[in-house]
């Protein structure tokens, strides 16, 4: 999934379930920022101490397996119910301990734990991973032949996550083919998957807030979301072209949705310690990294993307959204490590130092 679900629809689900506008905005921002939190920072503190963040996403899929496991399986590809999930059955009969399946016990435990914590940032982070259990079903979060697609591009692309299938699993109204699976599950209908994810998230939010008759509320909301998502399409480009219309439809459902700015929390918490020329370079690099197609490549492999950025904390840093989000990322990762530790141990000696 991308910003369309993780931010806009997550905000709608939270508001309709009973969260106030400010809390819904934090949950939705944290859900999307889980994808955008992909830079390492060193933050100088007033007491001469230092704070370091922990990234929850990386576009550099050439990293060693242990680094990818630590990020992807905790935040984007939770280990699924690989033995008892019919849509995951493959033509080659392959199974994997870390195959992602929708609404799996690990995914539910992750989301339930976050809701129980009442920490809005953790709720947003867990909502991201929980939703991804639908979008990323039948893929695993590190390099493995299990995720290999068909065709020339699949042999050129590193087989990590759904890289061989490009962005197809993340487009909200795309219908595409996964020929690794047994029929009739080869045709993947993202709209149906995403609406099912939205239902589970909404009902969990509603129960958390004590909303009266949540199932009845969902029926109307499902119709509204279905109309907003509009018709299915078979082209990722067509899906992107239709995004402005869908975003406008989401805003009609919740006119108060704030605009998403991936640097907003960061800029309010930190002051860069780089030279003006380096800041200009960073600004130009971010503009290039936003270009479709070229952006992810630059983000992943341009040397500037790999360096640790240095900042100074602003007053009130510890209570800032950015700091609280980073603490929630670390708490979420610790929980997922313990939840999945038995499966990590079965991956072999090469992952002994994952955490």
PELINZI-V574308 format. One record per pair of residues at least 6 apart in sequence whose C-alpha atoms are under 6 Angstrom apart, sorted by the first residue. I is the first residue (numbers start at 1). J is the second residue. If there is no record, write none. Layout:
i,j
I,J
I,J
//
This chain:
i,j
1,170
3,32
6,31
6,32
7,28
7,32
10,28
11,24
11,28
13,202
14,24
15,24
17,205
17,206
18,209
27,120
27,121
27,124
30,121
30,124
30,125
31,124
31,125
31,128
34,56
35,57
37,55
37,56
38,55
38,57
38,58
40,308
41,52
41,53
41,308
41,309
41,310
42,51
42,52
42,310
43,50
43,51
43,310
43,311
43,312
44,50
44,312
45,313
53,326
56,71
59,300
60,300
65,142
66,351
66,354
68,142
69,142
72,141
73,141
74,333
74,336
75,129
76,129
76,132
77,100
77,141
78,100
79,98
79,99
79,100
80,99
80,100
80,101
80,104
81,104
82,99
87,185
88,138
89,181
90,180
90,181
90,182
91,180
91,181
91,182
98,140
99,138
99,139
99,140
100,133
100,137
100,138
100,139
101,133
101,137
102,133
102,134
107,130
111,126
114,122
114,123
115,123
121,325
121,328
122,328
131,197
135,169
139,147
139,161
140,161
141,161
142,160
142,161
143,159
143,160
147,159
148,159
149,164
154,164
157,164
172,190
172,191
173,190
173,191
173,232
174,190
174,232
174,233
174,234
175,188
175,189
175,233
175,234
176,187
176,188
177,186
177,187
177,188
178,186
179,186
228,246
228,249
229,246
265,321
265,322
266,322
269,314
269,317
269,320
270,311
270,312
270,313
270,314
271,311
271,312
272,311
273,310
273,311
288,295
289,295
289,298
289,299
299,305
//
